[in-house]
Amino acid sequence: MEMIVNALIESGVQVFVALVTALIGVAGTWITVQIGKVKQLQTVQIAVDEAKNAAITTALELQQTVVDDLKAAAVDGKLTKEEIAMLKNDLLSMSMAKLSDASVKVLTAAGVDISAIITGAAEAMVGNIKTRQKK
């Protein structure tokens, strides 16, 4: 009888160890996946920041090299709709040229609208400039 009890205990311990080992493997895999997600999000955020910086730099360049001259040449000192459309196109193309291939690939793979990031960052920067000029 004692042999049977010992055999059952030994078998139970082996099953328990196998179960714990399997759970550790599953937990390790889950943790690895979560770390991968965090790293992907960090990579996307870095690429978004690069796009925003490119947009701000380009908007400032355009302000310095084009916008001021266009406004000075206009009778009312304002840009026309056509000039605004041209500036938006220039903003997008020049900002995209500043982005690294890696950032473009990361943002595209993540399904991010790069044009929206560029346009939004530039509009926010221009809005800040206008607000400061009014004060």
C-alpha positions in Angstrom: 0.0 0.0 0.0 2.8 2.3 0.9 4.4 1.7 -2.6 1.2 2.7 -4.3 1.0 5.9 -2.3 4.6 6.8 -3.0 4.1 6.1 -6.7 1.0 8.3 -6.8 2.9 11.1 -5.0 5.8 10.8 -7.3 3.5 10.9 -10.4 1.6 13.8 -8.9 4.8 15.8 -8.3 6.0 15.1 -11.9 2.6 16.3 -13.3 2.8 19.4 -11.1 6.4 20.2 -12.2 5.4 19.7 -15.9 2.4 22.0 -15.4 4.5 24.7 -13.7 7.1 24.5 -16.4 4.4 24.9 -19.1 2.9 27.9 -17.3 6.3 29.5 -17.0 6.8 29.0 -20.8 3.4 30.6 -21.5 4.1 33.5 -19.2 7.4 34.1 -20.8 5.9 34.1 -24.3 3.2 36.6 -23.1 5.8 38.9 -21.6 7.9 38.8 -24.7 4.9 39.7 -26.8 4.0 42.6 -24.5 7.6 43.9 -24.6 7.5 43.7 -28.4 4.3 45.8 -28.5 5.9 48.4 -26.3 9.0 48.6 -28.5 6.8 48.9 -31.6 4.9 51.7 -30.0 8.1 53.5 -29.1 9.4 53.1 -32.6 6.1 54.5 -34.0 6.3 57.4 -31.6 9.9 58.2 -32.6 8.9 58.2 -36.3 5.9 60.4 -35.5 8.2 62.8 -33.7 10.5 62.8 -36.7 7.6 63.7 -39.0 6.5 66.5 -36.7 10.0 67.9 -36.5 10.3 67.8 -40.3 7.0 69.6 -40.7 7.9 72.3 -38.3 11.3 72.8 -39.9 9.8 72.9 -43.4 7.0 75.3 -42.3 9.6 77.7 -40.9 11.7 77.4 -44.0 8.7 78.2 -46.2 7.7 81.1 -43.9 11.2 82.5 -44.3 11.7 81.9 -48.0 8.3 82.1 -49.6 5.4 83.2 -47.4 6.7 86.6 -46.4 7.5 87.4 -50.0 4.1 86.3 -51.2 2.4 88.4 -48.5 4.5 91.4 -49.3 3.6 91.1 -53.0 -0.1 90.9 -52.4 -2.1 94.1 -52.3 -4.1 93.0 -49.2 -1.0 91.3 -47.6 -2.8 87.9 -47.6 -2.2 84.7 -49.4 -4.6 83.5 -52.1 -6.3 80.1 -52.0 -4.0 79.0 -54.8 -0.9 80.1 -52.9 -2.1 78.3 -49.8 -2.6 75.1 -51.8 0.9 75.4 -53.3 2.4 75.9 -49.9 0.6 72.8 -48.6 2.0 70.8 -51.5 5.5 72.2 -50.9 5.2 71.5 -47.2 4.3 67.9 -47.8 6.9 67.2 -50.4 9.7 68.9 -48.6 8.8 67.4 -45.2 8.6 63.9 -46.8 12.1 64.4 -48.3 13.4 65.1 -44.8 12.0 61.9 -43.3 14.2 58.8 -43.1 13.2 55.8 -45.1 12.9 53.8 -41.8 10.4 56.3 -40.4 8.3 56.3 -43.5 8.3 52.5 -43.5 7.4 52.3 -39.7 4.6 54.9 -40.1 3.2 53.2 -43.3 3.3 49.8 -41.6 1.5 51.2 -38.6 -1.2 52.6 -40.8 -0.4 56.2 -39.8 -1.4 59.1 -42.1 1.9 60.8 -42.6 0.4 63.7 -44.5 -2.0 64.4 -41.6 0.8 64.4 -39.1 2.8 66.8 -41.2 -0.1 69.1 -41.9 -1.3 69.1 -38.3 2.2 69.9 -36.9 2.7 72.7 -39.4 -0.8 74.2 -38.7 -0.2 74.1 -35.0 3.2 75.8 -35.4 1.7 78.5 -37.6 -1.2 79.0 -35.2 1.3 79.5 -32.3 3.2 82.1 -34.4 0.0 84.0 -35.1 -1.1 83.9 -31.5 2.3 85.3 -30.4 2.2 88.0 -33.0 -1.3 89.2 -31.8 0.1 89.7 -28.2 
